[in-house]
Each structure stands twice: as structure tokens, then as C-alpha cells.
């Protein structure tokens, strides 16, 4: 099993496996990520030029004769009896651009490829389901995965070798692409049978076992998380760190279910450490993809919409439980970043690049004197609150907090919220200076459905806290229909992640607005979502047997689908997710429990009880306050409905019976199969959600 949190989105992960024969000698070792620089251009040429993919278009002027992934490419390979070279990357990927600039733009490399291979470009944002299979195949052969992914295939579609980054010449401890291409071409001519014997077909993955459903799965997962938790800096592991939003939420839920506050404190600790580090953009808000160190200091600088969507949701959920003011600051700053830098007017852009010109992170790094000079009247506060890190590895340093704001507030004799308010003024001043004096990184303005739905979902919830963003989120949901495409503005058929995230967004819109049109949309989407079901889970695309179950650490498509269908089952009786389905989807969880945190959270909620809060709306302010309080009260898995008495014929019989009980605005709280009597006091909602024992 690939431990995907240890796979860098840009840094190569070097060969730990081997291959028989001559290629075995090409095992590689690490090199410094700062020794290579790149500058991107955005020309339009050849068969990639008209692609919707920004990544493919950027490669269009290379001397390599690229094909998109297509039947035409494989047919040409068969006709010319050539192996296929596949390059998988993304527009936001730093090392993908390094390889494009320094390797594929090298004339000798291009000549070797054009003469001996059929070259194919794949955008992992466009085709995540294909990327999963290629990553799995290459990792099985060489132990190497990540982006850029370099894959060698037979014309019939089998993978026989691969890796990540290859420079043009042997250097940095890496085998050079020229030598690799010559050797693969020689083996294809002279010893093809040996290559074919080592080749792997691109097979679908699905869980091959079934586990009995019990809370033991939750306990095992929590134990696995705690055993790998970094008690000094938060997060998982003790080297480079990815955020794990679903792990944080599972830790918080575990405290809610068991009363043991230790795990929720671990979640808060991680989220505060991330916020204080360089992985969080201290001036502009929002998170970079991951940190190259355990302290969350030095990031790879790309910002992805999906990462910020999930992290915003993460911070909102844990904040509702903890009420920590630092988490609230992240919610505000990240929301502002999304509206300011990623909203296009029609939807949210998919990513912001890491590089500007020849500098990795050039938009974000600072020299200390420039920082102080730009701070003006806030100079002394900047000295107290911030520092620069990573100056030996970058052309400048990354801004991070010098100490925990709670400690700083004590030193300054102020409350933490007061200090954070002062720091907000500093951040805004320095951000404006940064925007005024620096070239901004490239923004990929493609409007992919899946991350747009995820971010609109998170923003709609956070709008209850921040007071802004609801209308923008509704603009996204209003673009959805029963049939979902990969992009908000149309295109190819949607994948499981598109349908599941669209269903969850429609449900969120219904919960927050109470408008029946969103409930109806969610039901329609749920029907479509059920068509992805297979014998062992939900397939990546309709008709496929690929069942993606692991968080990567982005929430897995199966986790999204399970959440959506469990949520729908609360408000519509036609949906029913059986326990044996969960047992199949979780079949392989013991191979990496922390990468099943999303599914485990849903499983724990099934066992401990999904919450359903129904507010009967008699058209007064009490209904509004009960509704808002219900939405902002923490529960690991909760559905909230506000229903007008006139809509009794549109809701399930359980809710209809609630309408018949009592008069005036009131709320009913159900956990599992047990519902309360009507309540009119907000505080009782929280008490009822907390314990089944309190329900009548």
C-alpha cells in the first residue's frame, strides 16, 4: 500500500524498489530541491494547444511531439512498434515545470523521445482516476511515486518502468533522462521479452476483504494516529508534513464520543502549529500544499483549492468544538484569501502556482530588512511576532510566527483576540505591500466541479461564523444540475468525486437556507450517486471497478460518497447505506488506518448515532435563532432542517409527526433512532446532541 501522505506533490520520492537487468543500476538517491530553478512560459502550439488543461497547454511549445492520453496515441505506438512515455503532472507542480524546462525542452532529449517513443502528457487534475492507477503501477515496480510521474508503457498499455523527476544528464544523484531513454530504447529493441515479463497491467483497485463493523475500527485508527503523532510540532510523522484534515476531525469526534479530551487537544495542537508556521501564508491567508520539514516551516508554495477547501472545513469543525481564537483567525484569513485570490466571478480557480519567474516561492519569501522597512509603524510588533525561516534553502526566508499568540498576548498584557486583531492590521499592510511590489504567481482559472463544490460547502458553513460568503457559495450550487460534469461549465462526464461533492453541497445549501429546491437537487444527485455502486464500494467512474477508498490525504471519493448517502438517508427514506457496504469499503483499512480517517469518521457516526435536528418554523425570530444555534453547535455528523408547517407534505413521516406536535417555533433533536420532545431553549439543543442518555 502506498502511504500517500509521504508522497510529495513536487519533490521526487526516490527509488526504493528495483528492476531486473540494466535498469536496476539506475536506482537513485536524493538531491536538494533548491538546486534547480525554472521559469514557465505559456505558449500555444501543436495538438495540446487547444486543450482545456493549463498543464497541457503549457507544454505545447516543447520540441517533444506530445499526444494527450488517447486511443490515437496507443494506436500510433502499435503502428510504429514503439514504447510509450507518459508524463503525469499538474500546472501547480514546481518539479513538473523544472522537468519541462530542463529535460523535455532539451533538444537531444526531445530527439530521443520523438525517434524512439510515443510521448503522452496527462494532467492529474483532469484525470485523477488515471493518475491513481499509474502511480500505483510505478510504485509497485520501483517504489517511487509523486509528481512529475514518468511512466514507460508498452503499446498495449502495460507499465514496465517509471519514476518521478529525471534531469537531462546524470546529476543530483539522479539518472539522466538521456541515458534512461537510450537504455529503455535498447532493451525494447534487443530484450523486449524481459521488459514485458516485468510489466504490470493498469488494473482496477478494489478492497479484497471485508471487515466486521464495530467501534473497534475507530479505536484501532485512533491508536494508529496517536502512535505516529508528532507531540512536539503536531501532525503525523517526523519529517515533511502534509495536513490531514480528516484525521483532525476524527480526533475531535473521538473526544465527543468518548469524553476523552486528549485526542481533541491533539487536533487543536496540530491546527495551531500549522497556523503559526510557514505552511500558512501569514500575510495573504490560505495554506500551501505541504511543508518539507516537521516544524511546518518551509512549504512547497503552490496553493490548491481542494486543500484550502478541506482545511477550511477542518478549522471550522474543530473551532465549533474548541472555540479556540487562533482557529477562528484562520477561518477568517482563509475565507478572505479564497474570495480575494481565487474567486473568478463564476467559480473558484483550481490552483495558484508555487513559482514566480526563476524563484521558487518568489512571491512569498522575504529579506528581513525589506520586511521591517515595509512594516513602518508596526515594525516593533513585527519583530516580536514574526521571524523568517528556511533562508539557507531559499532565496530569502519564509514568514512564520515567532511564538504562540497565546504566549505573546501574555507578554503584551492583552487577550489573544486583541493580539490577533493587531496582527491582522500588520498582515493587511504587508500583504498590500507584497501585491504592490511583486509579480503574482500564475492562477489556473479552470473551474473544476469537485474542488468548487468542496470549497463552496466549507464557505457556506464558515459564513455562519464570519458573516460573509454565503451568496458566493450559492452561485456555485446554482450552477449544478442532476447531471454533473468535470467542470462547472460543462465538459466530460463527472467522476465519483464530482457527484459526491455536488450532493454534499446541495445538502449544505438545503440545511442553511431551508429551500426545498436544494433538497430536491440533493435527492436527484443522490440517485445518480448510487449508480456508482459496485460489489465492493463506489467506483471512480460509472462502469469502472476502480474503488478509491484511501484519503490521500484529501478525502477519498468513497468517503465523500458515504457521507453524502448517509446524510441523504436522514432526510429521505429511499436512501439506505447498509453496514456490510461499509465493511467492504473499509476492507483494507488495517494497511494504513490513518488514511481511512474519513470513512472511519462516518463509521463511528453510524455506530454512535447520526444527529438530525429539525426546526419547525412558524415564521418568527425564535425559529431563526434555533436554526442558527443548531447549525453552529458541534456534532461529528449532523443534519439540520428548518421546515415550514406548510411543507408538511414534502418531508419524511418522522418530520411530519413533529409538525403535528405542539405549536409555535420549536426544535426536535434526534440522535440515531431516538428523538426528543420539542424544545424552545437553545442550550437544550447542545445538551441533547451531546448525550443519547438525555433524550426522551
C-alpha positions in Angstrom: 0.0 0.0 0.0 1.3 3.5 -0.9 1.4 5.8 2.0 0.3 8.8 0.1 0.9 11.4 2.8 4.6 10.8 2.3 4.3 11.4 -1.4 5.4 14.9 -2.3 3.4 16.8 -4.8 6.5 18.2 -6.3 9.6 16.7 -4.7 10.6 13.4 -6.2 10.3 10.3 -3.9 13.4 8.3 -4.9 13.6 4.7 -5.9 13.3 2.2 -3.1 12.5 -0.8 -5.2 14.4 -2.4 -8.1 14.0 -3.9 -11.5 15.9 -6.8 -13.1 18.6 -6.2 -15.6 20.2 -2.9 -16.7 17.5 -0.7 -15.3 18.3 -2.0 -11.8 21.5 0.1 -11.9 19.5 3.3 -12.2 18.4 3.3 -8.6 18.6 6.9 -7.5 19.3 9.0 -4.4 18.1 12.4 -3.1 19.1 15.8 -4.2 18.4 19.3 -2.9 15.2 20.8 -4.1 16.7 24.3 -4.3 19.4 23.4 -6.8 17.1 23.6 -9.8 15.2 26.7 -10.9 12.6 27.1 -13.7 10.7 29.9 -15.5 7.4 29.0 -17.1 6.1 30.2 -20.4 2.6 29.9 -21.7 2.7 29.4 -25.5 0.2 27.6 -27.6 1.3 25.1 -30.2 0.6 21.6 -31.6 -2.0 19.1 -30.6 -2.0 20.1 -27.0 -2.6 23.8 -27.7 -6.4 23.6 -27.8 -6.7 21.5 -24.6 -8.7 22.9 -21.7 -5.9 21.8 -19.4 -3.5 24.6 -18.5 -0.8 22.0 -17.8 -1.1 20.5 -21.3 -1.2 23.9 -23.0 2.0 25.0 -21.2 3.8 22.0 -22.7 2.7 22.8 -26.2 5.8 24.5 -27.4 8.3 21.8 -26.3 10.2 20.1 -29.1 8.7 16.8 -27.9 5.8 15.7 -30.0 3.3 15.2 -27.3 -0.1 13.5 -27.5 -2.9 13.8 -25.0 -3.9 10.4 -23.4 -6.0 9.0 -26.2 -6.6 5.9 -28.3 -4.7 7.7 -31.1 -1.5 7.7 -29.1 -1.7 4.0 -28.4 -2.7 3.2 -31.9 0.3 5.1 -33.2 2.5 3.2 -30.8 1.3 -0.1 -32.2 1.7 1.0 -35.8 5.2 2.3 -35.2 6.2 -0.5 -32.7 7.3 2.0 -30.1 7.0 2.1 -26.3 5.0 4.9 -24.8 6.5 7.6 -22.5 3.9 9.2 -20.2 4.5 12.4 -18.2 1.9 13.0 -15.5 1.9 16.4 -13.8 -0.2 19.4 -12.9 0.0 23.1 -13.7 0.7 23.9 -10.0 3.6 21.4 -9.7 7.0 23.0 -9.3 9.1 20.0 -10.3 6.8 19.3 -13.3 7.9 22.7 -14.6 11.5 22.1 -13.8 11.4 18.9 -15.8 9.5 20.5 -18.7 12.1 23.3 -18.8 15.3 21.4 -18.3 14.6 18.0 -19.6 11.8 17.9 -22.2 12.9 21.2 -23.7 16.4 19.8 -24.2 16.8 19.2 -28.0 18.7 15.9 -27.6 16.2 14.5 -25.1 13.3 15.5 -27.4 15.1 13.9 -30.4 15.5 10.6 -28.4 11.8 10.7 -27.4 10.5 11.5 -30.8 12.6 8.9 -32.6 12.0 6.0 -30.1 8.8 6.7 -28.2 5.3 7.9 -28.4 5.1 10.7 -25.9 1.9 11.3 -23.9 1.0 14.1 -21.4 -1.5 13.6 -18.6 -2.9 16.3 -16.3 -3.7 14.7 -13.0 -6.3 17.4 -12.2 -8.1 16.4 -15.4 -7.7 12.6 -14.9 -7.2 11.7 -11.3 -8.5 8.2 -11.8 -5.8 7.5 -14.4 -3.2 9.1 -12.2 -4.1 6.8 -9.3 -3.5 3.7 -11.5 -0.3 5.0 -13.0 1.1 5.9 -9.5 0.2 2.5 -8.2 1.9 0.7 -11.0 5.1 2.7 -10.9 5.3 2.4 -7.1 4.9 -1.4 -7.4 7.8 -1.6 -9.8 10.3 1.0 -8.5 8.9 2.1 -5.1 8.7 5.7 -6.5 5.6 7.9 -6.7 4.7 11.5 -6.9 4.6 14.3 -9.4 6.0 14.6 -12.0 5.5 10.9 -12.7 7.4 9.4 -15.6 5.9 6.2 -16.9 7.2 3.8 -19.6 4.5 1.6 -21.1 4.0 -1.0 -23.9 1.7 -0.1 -26.8 -0.8 -2.5 -25.2 -0.9 -0.3 -22.1 1.2 -2.2 -19.6 3.7 -0.3 -17.3 7.3 -1.7 -17.3 9.2 1.1 -15.7 8.9 4.6 -14.2 10.0 7.2 -11.7 9.5 10.8 -10.9 12.0 13.5 -11.8 14.8 12.8 -14.3 17.2 15.6 -15.2 18.6 15.6 -18.8 22.1 14.4 -17.7 23.1 12.2 -14.7 23.2 14.7 -11.8 22.0 15.4 -8.3 22.2 11.7 -7.7 19.6 11.1 -10.3 20.0 9.1 -13.5 19.8 11.4 -16.6 16.9 11.2 -19.0 19.2 10.8 -21.9 20.8 7.7 -20.5 17.5 6.3 -19.4 15.9 6.8 -22.8 18.8 5.2 -24.6 18.7 2.2 -22.3 14.9 1.7 -22.5 15.1 2.0 -26.3 17.9 -0.6 -26.4 16.0 -3.0 -24.3 12.9 -2.5 -26.4 14.8 -3.5 -29.5 17.1 -6.2 -28.1 15.4 -7.7 -25.0 11.7 -6.8 -25.2 10.6 -10.0 -23.7 12.3 -9.2 -20.4 10.5 -5.8 -20.3 7.2 -7.5 -20.9 7.7 -10.0 -18.2 8.3 -7.3 -15.7 5.3 -5.2 -16.9 2.1 -4.5 -14.9 -1.3 -4.0 -16.4 -3.3 -0.9 -15.2 -5.7 -2.9 -13.1 -8.6 -1.5 -11.1 -8.2 -1.5 -7.4 -11.0 -2.5 -5.0 -10.9 -3.8 -1.5 -10.4 -7.5 -1.4 -11.6 -8.2 2.1 -14.5 -7.3 4.3 -14.2 -6.3 8.0 -16.9 -6.7 10.6 -18.4 -3.3 11.6 -17.7 -2.3 15.1 -16.3 0.7 17.1 -13.0 -1.3 17.3 -12.2 0.0 13.9 -12.4 3.6 15.3 -10.2 2.6 18.3 -7.6 1.0 16.0 -7.5 4.0 13.8 -7.1 6.4 16.7 -4.3 4.3 18.1 -2.5 4.3 14.8 -2.9 8.1 14.5 -1.6 8.7 18.1 1.4 6.4 17.6 2.6 8.4 14.6 1.6 11.8 16.1 4.4 14.4 16.4 3.9 15.5 20.0 6.3 18.4 19.6 5.1 20.0 16.3 1.7 18.3 15.6 0.7 16.4 12.6 1.8 12.9 11.6 5.4 11.7 11.2 8.6 13.5 11.9 9.8 14.6 8.5 8.0 16.6 5.8 4.3 17.1 6.7 1.0 17.1 4.9 -2.1 18.4 6.6 -4.5 15.6 7.4 -7.9 17.3 7.7 -9.9 14.1 8.2 -7.5 13.0 10.9 -8.1 16.2 12.8 -11.8 15.8 12.5 -11.7 12.2 13.6 -9.6 13.1 16.7 -12.2 15.7 17.6 -15.1 13.3 17.1 -13.4 10.7 19.2 -13.3 13.1 22.2 -17.0 13.9 21.6 -17.9 10.2 21.5 -15.8 9.0 24.4 -15.4 12.1 26.7 -11.6 11.7 26.5 -10.4 15.2 25.7 -6.8 14.1 24.8 -7.5 13.5 21.1 -9.3 16.8 20.5 -6.4 18.6 22.1 -4.1 16.9 19.6 -6.2 18.2 16.8 -6.2 21.7 18.1 -2.5 21.5 18.7 -1.8 20.5 15.1 -4.1 23.2 13.7 -2.4 25.9 15.8 1.1 24.7 14.8 0.1 24.8 11.1 -1.3 28.3 11.5 1.8 29.6 13.2 4.1 28.0 10.6 5.3 28.9 7.1 2.9 26.4 5.5 0.2 29.0 6.2 0.5 32.2 4.2 1.0 34.6 7.1 0.0 37.7 5.1 -2.5 36.5 2.5 -4.1 33.7 4.3 -4.7 30.2 2.9 -2.4 27.2 3.0 0.4 25.9 0.8 0.2 22.3 -0.1 2.6 20.8 2.5 5.8 21.5 4.4 9.2 20.0 3.7 10.1 19.9 7.4 8.4 18.6 10.6 8.0 22.2 12.1 5.7 23.3 9.3 8.2 26.0 8.4 9.1 25.8 4.7 6.4 24.9 2.3 6.2 24.0 -1.3 4.5 27.1 -2.3 1.6 26.0 -4.5 -1.9 26.7 -3.2 -4.6 24.3 -4.2 -8.3 25.0 -4.0 -9.1 21.5 -2.7 -6.5 21.7 0.1 -7.9 25.0 1.3 -11.5 23.8 1.0 -10.8 20.8 3.2 -8.7 22.8 5.7 -11.3 25.5 6.0 -13.9 22.8 6.8 -11.4 21.3 9.2 -10.8 24.5 11.1 -14.5 25.3 11.2 -15.3 21.9 12.7 -12.6 21.9 15.3 -13.4 25.5 16.1 -17.0 24.7 16.8 -15.8 22.1 19.3 -12.9 24.1 20.9 -13.8 27.8 20.4 -10.0 28.5 20.1 -9.5 32.1 18.9 -6.5 31.1 16.8 -8.6 28.7 14.8 -11.2 31.5 14.2 -8.4 33.7 12.9 -7.5 31.0 10.3 -11.2 30.7 9.3 -11.4 34.5 8.6 -8.0 34.7 6.8 -8.5 31.7 4.7 -12.0 32.7 3.6 -10.7 36.2 2.7 -7.9 34.6 0.6 -10.4 32.4 -1.3 -12.7 35.4 -2.1 -9.8 37.7 -3.0 -7.4 35.5 -4.9 -9.4 32.5 -6.2 -12.9 33.7 -6.9 -13.3 34.4 -10.7 -16.8 35.7 -10.7 -18.2 32.3 -12.0 -16.4 29.9 -9.6 -13.2 29.3 -7.8 -9.8 28.9 -9.6 -8.2 25.5 -9.1 -4.7 26.5 -8.0 -2.0 29.1 -7.6 1.5 28.3 -8.8 4.5 27.9 -6.5 6.9 29.8 -8.7 7.3 33.3 -10.0 9.9 33.7 -12.7 13.1 31.9 -11.7 12.3 32.0 -7.9 10.6 29.1 -6.2 8.2 30.8 -3.8 9.4 34.2 -5.2 6.1 35.9 -4.3 6.2 34.8 -0.7 9.8 34.9 0.5 11.4 37.9 2.2 14.6 39.5 3.3 14.4 40.6 6.9 15.3 44.3 6.2 12.7 44.6 3.5 10.1 43.1 5.8 10.9 45.6 8.6 11.1 48.5 6.1 7.6 47.7 4.8 6.2 47.3 8.3 6.5 51.1 9.1 4.7 51.9 12.3 4.2 48.1 13.0 8.0 47.5 12.9 8.3 46.6 16.6 5.3 44.3 16.6 6.6 42.5 13.6 9.9 41.9 15.4 8.0 40.5 18.4 5.5 38.4 16.4 7.3 37.1 13.3 10.5 35.5 12.1 12.0 34.2 8.9 12.8 30.5 8.3 14.4 28.4 5.6 16.8 31.2 4.5 19.5 28.7 3.7 17.4 26.8 1.3 15.6 29.6 -0.5 16.4 33.0 -2.0 15.0 34.7 1.1 13.0 33.4 4.1 9.5 32.3 4.8 7.5 34.3 7.3 6.2 32.4 10.3 5.1 33.4 13.8 7.9 33.7 16.3 5.9 32.2 19.1 2.4 31.1 20.0 0.0 34.1 20.0 -1.3 32.9 23.4 2.2 33.4 24.9 2.7 36.7 23.0 -0.6 38.0 24.4 0.6 37.3 28.0 3.9 39.1 27.3 2.0 42.1 25.9 -0.7 42.1 28.7 -3.5 41.6 26.2 -6.0 38.9 25.3 -5.3 36.6 22.4 -8.2 38.0 20.3 -6.8 41.5 20.9 -3.3 40.4 19.7 -4.8 38.7 16.7 -6.7 41.8 15.8 -3.4 43.8 15.9 -1.6 41.2 13.8 -4.5 41.4 11.3 -3.6 45.0 10.7 0.0 44.1 10.2 -0.8 41.3 7.8 -3.0 43.5 5.7 -0.4 46.2 5.4 2.4 43.8 4.4 0.1 41.9 2.0 -0.8 45.2 0.2 3.0 45.9 0.0 3.6 42.4 -1.4 0.9 42.8 -4.0 2.2 46.2 -5.0 5.8 45.3 -5.4 5.9 41.8 -6.7 4.6 39.8 -9.7 1.9 37.4 -8.7 2.1 33.7 -9.5 0.1 32.2 -12.2 -3.5 31.3 -11.3 -5.2 28.3 -13.1 -8.7 29.6 -13.6 -10.2 26.3 -14.7 -13.4 25.7 -12.8 -13.3 22.1 -11.7 -16.6 20.9 -10.2 -15.2 18.8 -7.3 -13.0 21.4 -5.6 -15.5 24.1 -6.3 -18.3 22.1 -4.6 -16.0 21.3 -1.6 -14.9 25.0 -1.1 -18.5 26.3 -1.5 -19.6 23.8 1.1 -16.9 24.9 3.5 -17.5 28.6 2.9 -21.3 28.3 3.4 -20.7 26.8 6.8 -18.0 29.3 7.7 -20.3 32.1 6.6 -22.3 31.5 9.8 -19.2 32.5 11.7 -17.6 35.1 9.5 -20.8 36.7 8.1 -19.7 36.5 4.5 -19.5 34.1 1.6 -23.0 32.6 1.6 -24.1 34.2 -1.6 -20.9 33.3 -3.4 -21.4 29.7 -2.4 -25.0 29.7 -3.6 -23.7 30.9 -7.0 -21.8 27.6 -7.2 -24.6 25.4 -6.2 -27.0 27.1 -8.5 -24.8 26.0 -11.4 -25.4 22.3 -10.6 -28.0 20.0 -12.1 -28.8 16.3 -11.9 -26.0 15.6 -14.4 -22.6 16.7 -13.2 -19.5 17.3 -15.4 -15.9 17.5 -14.5 -16.1 21.3 -14.8 -18.8 23.7 -13.7 -19.1 25.0 -17.2 -19.6 21.6 -18.8 -17.3 19.0 -20.5 -16.7 15.4 -19.8 -18.9 13.3 -17.5 -18.3 13.8 -13.8 -16.4 11.3 -11.7 -17.5 9.9 -8.3 -15.8 12.8 -6.5 -17.8 15.3 -8.6 -21.2 13.7 -7.9 -20.4 13.1 -4.2 -19.2 16.7 -3.6 -22.1 18.1 -5.5 -24.5 16.1 -3.4 -22.9 17.3 -0.2 -23.0 20.9 -1.4 -26.7 20.7 -2.3 -27.4 19.2 1.1 -25.4 22.0 2.8 -27.4 24.7 0.9 -30.7 23.0 2.0 -29.6 22.9 5.6 -28.6 26.5 5.7 -31.3 28.1 3.5 -34.2 25.7 4.1 -35.1 26.0 0.5 -36.7 22.8 -0.9 -35.2 23.2 -4.3 -31.8 22.4 -2.8 -33.3 19.3 -1.0 -34.7 18.1 -4.3 -31.4 18.7 -6.1 -29.6 16.7 -3.4 -32.0 13.8 -3.8 -31.6 13.8 -7.6 -27.8 13.8 -7.3 -28.0 11.1 -4.7 -29.9 8.9 -7.2 -27.1 9.5 -9.7 -24.5 8.8 -7.0 -26.0 5.4 -6.3 -25.3 4.3 -9.9 -21.6 4.3 -9.0 -22.1 1.4 -6.6 -20.2 -1.8 -7.1 -19.9 -5.0 -5.1 -17.0 -3.5 -3.1 -17.8 0.2 -2.8 -18.3 3.1 -5.2 -16.3 3.2 -8.5 -14.3 6.1 -9.7 -16.4 6.5 -12.8 -19.5 4.7 -13.9 -18.7 1.4 -15.4 -15.3 1.1 -13.8 -14.2 -1.2 -11.0 -11.7 1.2 -9.5 -12.8 1.8 -5.9 -10.8 4.7 -4.4 -11.0 4.3 -0.6 -7.9 6.0 0.9 -7.6 9.6 1.9 -4.6 11.0 0.1 -4.7 12.9 2.5 -7.6 14.7 0.6 -10.8 12.9 1.5 -11.3 9.8 -0.7 -14.1 9.7 -3.2 -15.7 6.8 -1.3 -15.6 8.7 1.9 -17.4 11.6 0.2 -20.0 9.3 -1.3 -20.6 7.5 2.0 -21.1 10.9 3.8 -23.5 12.1 1.1 -25.6 9.0 1.1 -25.7 8.7 4.9 -26.8 12.4 5.0 -29.5 11.8 2.5 -30.8 8.8 4.4 -31.7 11.2 7.2 -34.0 13.3 5.1 -35.2 10.8 2.5 -36.1 7.2 3.2 -35.2 5.9 -0.2 -31.5 6.1 0.7 -30.1 3.4 2.9 -26.3 2.6 3.2 -26.0 -0.8 4.7 -23.4 -1.8 7.2 -22.0 -4.6 5.0 -21.2 -2.0 2.3 -19.1 -0.1 4.9 -17.4 -3.3 5.8 -16.4 -3.8 2.2 -15.2 -0.3 1.6 -13.1 -0.5 4.8 -11.8 -3.9 3.9 -8.1 -2.8 3.6 -8.1 -0.2 6.3 -5.5 -2.0 8.5 -2.9 -1.4 5.9 -3.0 2.3 6.8 -5.7 3.2 9.3 -4.9 7.0 9.3 -5.6 7.1 5.5 -9.1 5.9 6.2 -9.9 8.6 8.7 -12.8 10.0 6.6 -14.6 6.6 6.3 -13.8 5.9 9.9 -15.5 9.1 11.0 -18.6 8.1 9.1 -18.5 4.6 10.6 -18.2 6.0 14.1 -21.2 8.2 13.4 -23.2 5.3 12.2 -22.5 3.4 15.4 -22.7 6.3 17.9 -25.7 7.9 16.1 -26.1 10.5 13.3 -27.8 13.6 14.6 -30.9 15.1 13.0 -32.1 18.5 14.2 -35.5 19.7 12.9 -36.6 23.2 13.5 -40.3 23.8 12.9 -40.6 27.4 11.5 -43.6 29.4 12.5 -42.1 32.5 10.9 -40.7 34.2 13.9 -37.3 35.1 15.2 -37.2 32.1 17.6 -37.1 29.8 14.5 -34.1 31.7 13.1 -32.2 31.6 16.4 -32.9 27.9 16.9 -31.8 27.2 13.4 -28.6 29.1 13.6 -27.7 27.7 17.0 -28.3 24.1 15.7 -26.0 24.8 12.7 -23.2 26.2 15.0 -23.4 23.5 17.6 -20.7 20.8 17.2 -21.6 17.2 16.4 -19.4 14.9 14.4 -22.2 14.1 11.9 -25.3 16.3 11.9 -28.1 17.2 9.5 -30.2 20.3 10.3 -33.6 21.0 8.7 -35.7 24.1 9.1 -39.2 23.2 7.9 -42.3 25.4 7.4 -45.5 23.9 8.6 -46.9 24.4 5.0 -44.2 22.0 3.7 -45.5 19.0 5.7 -46.3 17.0 2.5 -42.7 17.4 1.3 -40.9 15.9 4.3 -40.5 12.3 5.6 -43.2 11.0 8.0 -40.9 11.5 11.1 -40.7 15.2 10.4 -44.4 15.4 9.6 -45.2 13.9 13.0 -43.0 16.6 14.6 -45.0 19.3 12.8 -48.1 17.8 14.4 -46.6 18.1 18.0 -47.0 21.4 19.7 -47.3 24.9 18.2 -45.0 27.8 17.6 -41.4 27.6 16.5 -39.6 24.7 18.2 -36.9 22.2 17.6 -36.6 18.4 17.8 -33.2 16.7 18.3 -32.7 13.1 17.1 -29.6 11.0 17.6 -29.7 7.6 16.0 -33.3 6.4 16.3 -34.2 8.4 19.4 -35.8 11.8 19.2 -36.5 14.4 21.9 -39.7 16.2 22.8 -40.0 19.7 21.3 -37.6 22.3 22.8 -37.5 26.1 22.6 -34.4 26.8 24.5 -31.1 26.9 22.5 -29.0 25.4 25.2 -31.1 22.3 25.4 -30.1 21.5 21.8 -26.5 21.2 22.7 -27.2 19.1 25.7 -29.4 16.8 23.7 -26.8 16.4 20.9 -24.2 15.5 23.5 -25.8 12.5 25.0 -28.3 9.9 23.9 -28.9 9.4 27.6 -30.6 12.8 27.8 -33.1 12.1 25.1 -36.6 11.1 25.9 
